[in-house]
Amino acid sequence: MKLYVGNLSYDANDSDLRDLFTPFAEPDSVRVITDRDTGRSKGFGFVEVADTGKATAAMAALNGKEVNGRTLTVSEARPRNEGSGNRAGSRSGRGRY
């Protein structure tokens, strides 16, 4: 199960996020999303846990928990919407010219 973790401290890194989840479940993967130019955390990340029961328990325990002065948002991650960009040829409702 892939979980979204929002409202992380901007100082958070992958290791911090892994440490947050380890008491509840051993994460298969952990990733704090960072700004491409600065390398600084964007304040959210993703955690994958193979055991759905443990992932659900971690989500329940950590959602709303205060960490480093910030209240976490933990929920099941939504699938990426690959086709959401406004590319040439897409119909956005506006004319091309």
C-alpha positions as CSV (number, residue, x, y, z in Angstrom):
1,M,0.0,0.0,0.0
2,K,1.4,3.4,-0.9
3,L,0.8,6.2,1.5
4,Y,1.0,10.0,1.1
5,V,2.5,11.9,3.9
6,G,1.9,15.6,3.8
7,N,2.8,18.7,5.9
8,L,6.3,17.4,6.6
9,S,9.0,19.7,7.9
10,Y,11.0,21.3,5.1
11,D,14.1,19.8,6.8
12,A,12.7,16.3,6.6
13,N,14.6,13.7,4.6
14,D,14.1,10.0,3.6
15,S,15.7,8.7,6.8
16,D,13.4,10.9,9.0
17,L,10.3,9.6,7.2
18,R,11.5,6.0,7.5
19,D,12.1,6.5,11.2
20,L,8.6,7.9,11.6
21,F,7.0,4.7,10.1
22,T,9.3,2.0,11.5
23,P,7.5,1.6,14.9
24,F,4.3,0.6,12.9
25,A,5.7,-1.2,9.8
26,E,8.9,-1.7,8.0
27,P,8.6,0.4,4.9
28,D,9.5,-1.1,1.5
29,S,10.4,2.3,0.1
30,V,10.4,5.9,1.4
31,R,10.7,9.1,-0.6
32,V,10.6,12.7,0.5
33,I,9.8,14.8,-2.6
34,T,12.4,17.5,-3.1
35,D,12.7,20.6,-5.3
36,R,14.7,19.9,-8.4
37,D,16.7,23.1,-8.2
38,T,17.3,23.5,-4.5
39,G,17.2,19.9,-3.3
40,R,15.0,21.1,-0.4
41,S,12.0,19.1,0.7
42,K,8.6,20.2,-0.7
43,G,6.9,19.2,2.6
44,F,5.5,15.8,1.4
45,G,6.5,12.3,0.6
46,F,5.5,8.7,0.0
47,V,5.9,5.5,1.9
48,E,5.2,2.0,0.6
49,V,4.3,-0.8,3.0
50,A,3.7,-4.3,1.7
51,D,1.4,-5.3,4.6
52,T,-1.9,-3.5,4.1
53,G,-3.0,-4.1,7.7
54,K,0.2,-2.5,9.0
55,A,0.0,0.3,6.5
56,T,-3.5,1.1,7.7
57,A,-2.5,1.0,11.3
58,A,0.4,3.4,10.6
59,M,-1.9,5.7,8.7
60,A,-4.3,5.8,11.6
61,A,-1.6,6.4,14.2
62,L,0.3,9.1,12.3
63,N,-2.5,11.1,10.6
64,G,-3.0,14.2,12.7
65,K,0.1,13.6,14.7
66,E,2.3,16.6,15.4
67,V,5.9,16.2,14.3
68,N,8.4,19.1,14.5
69,G,5.6,21.5,15.1
70,R,3.6,20.4,12.1
71,T,0.4,18.3,12.0
72,L,0.9,15.4,9.5
73,T,-1.6,14.3,6.9
74,V,-1.3,10.6,6.1
75,S,-3.6,9.0,3.6
76,E,-3.6,6.4,0.9
77,A,-1.8,7.8,-2.1
78,R,-3.9,8.4,-5.2
79,P,-2.6,7.1,-8.5
80,R,-0.7,9.5,-10.6
81,N,-2.7,11.0,-13.4
82,E,-0.3,10.8,-16.3
83,G,-2.5,12.6,-18.8
84,S,-3.3,15.7,-16.8
85,G,-0.7,18.0,-18.4
86,N,-1.9,20.7,-20.9
87,R,0.1,19.5,-23.9
88,A,-0.1,20.6,-27.5
89,G,-3.1,18.9,-29.1
90,S,-5.0,18.5,-25.9
91,R,-8.4,20.0,-25.6
92,S,-8.3,22.4,-22.7
93,G,-11.4,24.3,-23.8
94,R,-9.4,27.3,-25.2
95,G,-8.6,28.0,-28.8
96,R,-5.1,27.5,-30.1
97,Y,-4.8,31.0,-31.5
